[in-house]
Amino acid sequence: MTEPVAPHRRVAAVGDGAHNVAARWRPTVATIDLDAIAHNVAALCRHVAPAEVCVVVKADGYGHGAVPISRAALRAGATWLGVALVEEAAALRAA
């Protein structure tokens, strides 16, 4: 089952490199498209229904922002969030 990818939309840039010595030589920016995340989660939910979907957002969404990714995923139908540490879970609940 293949569905079209949501149109690209710049939502957040992560990794300006201010804290990373290597970034002086190789600046890196990750563009996170929350609409694409929501689209993909919704497609996965439809594909695996009635099973539930867990989105893993440990390590701050792998450095891409656990809170906005979690909100987009939950709005799209994910029912679980996966984290590695109880502190990560507490931070998501507080958000």
Buried (B, 14 or more C-beta within 10 A) or exposed (E): EEEEEBEEEEBBEBBEBEEEEEBEEEEEEEEBBBBBBBBBBBBBBEEEEEEEBEBBBBEBBEEBBBBBBBBBBBEBBBEEBEBEEEEBBEBBEEE
